[in-house]
Structure formats: C-alpha cells, structure tokens
Amino acid sequence: MIKFAFIFCAGLLLITGFAAPEGNCKLEYDGLYYSKIDSDYFAYIKFYEDGTVLHTTSIEKIDEVTKFFTKEYKTNVLSGTYSFGKCNVAFNVFGKTGTMKFKGDLEGDTLYLKAANVQDHTSSEMKFAYYDPAYEASKTKQKTKVKPKSKSK
C-alpha cells in the first residue's frame, strides 16, 4: 500500500508538471537600485515589500539619495506599484513630472529594464545595480579601524 501511494504521488507530480520555481530571484528592499544616466545624472528605484515602488533621477550621489528616497517623500518622486514573478518585474510610476513604465528582468543583484516615458514616447534600456547602505557602511567602518599600537618593550 505504501509503495502504491509513493508511485501515485510521483505520477501525480509528473502529470501536473511540478517543478522548482524558475529562477532564484529576490528583490531587495533594504537598499535601492541605481543606474548612471549620463555624466551628471543617476536613476534610482526603491522597492517595498507592500508592492510600492519609487523612482527618481538626481545629480545627488547615492549616499545622499538614501536619506530622502523614502515613502514619506513619495510626493516628490514618481511612485506606483510593481508586480514580480519568475525573475520578471513590471511597474508604472506617476508623479508631478510625468509617467514612466518599466519592464524587465532581475539577474542576481542587477535589474535589466526597458524604461518608457509616456509623455514623450521615448524608451531606453537600463541596467540597475543594487546598493545596500548598511553593507556599504560596514565596509567603510572596517576601512577606518585603526590598528592597535603594539606595546614597546
């Protein structure tokens, strides 16, 4: 009887097409994703676990942007909701300066997105890297540690 149950379950899994989820992707929520647009500007994206997404461009460096790029300031940036599954992400963001549509893939800590500006009908391919401020702070802390002086004899 046990042998029959095992064979039945194995057959059922094969028939229903049970498989491991495609891709092992995880959006990061503690930091933000960034992309260099030109010599002066960067694009930034921040995801939240509740489905909220923020997008902005700025000449500010990433460590400065992390201070204001939060839900509390979402009226000053483009915001919307995202969908994510099988390593694919899609979202539309809206704000005072316009509307953008994004769609693409997550590979490791890198987002590959097609960005479309709804107002002027332009689009571009963008590559966003992930930035974790806590990790960066710990690296800086390690670099600034002073080696203790050895006792002289």
Secondary structure in CASP SS format (residue, H / E / C, confidence):
PFRMAT SS
TARGET T0000
AUTHOR 0000-0000-0000
METHOD secondary structure of the structure
MODEL  1
M C 1.00
I H 1.00
K H 1.00
F H 1.00
A H 1.00
F H 1.00
I H 1.00
F H 1.00
C H 1.00
A H 1.00
G H 1.00
L H 1.00
L H 1.00
L H 1.00
I H 1.00
T H 1.00
G C 1.00
F C 1.00
A C 1.00
A C 1.00
P C 1.00
E C 1.00
G C 1.00
N C 1.00
C C 1.00
K C 1.00
L C 1.00
E C 1.00
Y C 1.00
D C 1.00
G C 1.00
L E 1.00
Y E 1.00
Y E 1.00
S E 1.00
K E 1.00
I C 1.00
D C 1.00
S C 1.00
D C 1.00
Y C 1.00
F E 1.00
A E 1.00
Y E 1.00
I E 1.00
K E 1.00
F E 1.00
Y C 1.00
E C 1.00
D C 1.00
G C 1.00
T E 1.00
V E 1.00
L E 1.00
H E 1.00
T E 1.00
T E 1.00
S E 1.00
I C 1.00
E C 1.00
K C 1.00
I H 1.00
D H 1.00
E H 1.00
V H 1.00
T H 1.00
K H 1.00
F H 1.00
F C 1.00
T C 1.00
K H 1.00
E H 1.00
Y H 1.00
K H 1.00
T H 1.00
N H 1.00
V C 1.00
L E 1.00
S E 1.00
G E 1.00
T E 1.00
Y E 1.00
S E 1.00
F E 1.00
G E 1.00
K C 1.00
C C 1.00
N E 1.00
V E 1.00
A E 1.00
F E 1.00
N E 1.00
V E 1.00
F E 1.00
G E 1.00
K C 1.00
T C 1.00
G E 1.00
T E 1.00
M E 1.00
K E 1.00
F E 1.00
K E 1.00
G E 1.00
D E 1.00
L E 1.00
E E 1.00
G C 1.00
D C 1.00
T E 1.00
L E 1.00
Y E 1.00
L E 1.00
K E 1.00
A E 1.00
A E 1.00
N E 1.00
V C 1.00
Q C 1.00
D C 1.00
H C 1.00
T E 1.00
S E 1.00
S E 1.00
E E 1.00
M E 1.00
K E 1.00
F E 1.00
A E 1.00
Y E 1.00
Y E 1.00
D C 1.00
P H 1.00
A H 1.00
Y H 1.00
E H 1.00
A H 1.00
S H 1.00
K H 1.00
T H 1.00
K H 1.00
Q H 1.00
K H 1.00
T H 1.00
K C 1.00
V C 1.00
K C 1.00
P C 1.00
K C 1.00
S C 1.00
K C 1.00
S C 1.00
K C 1.00
END
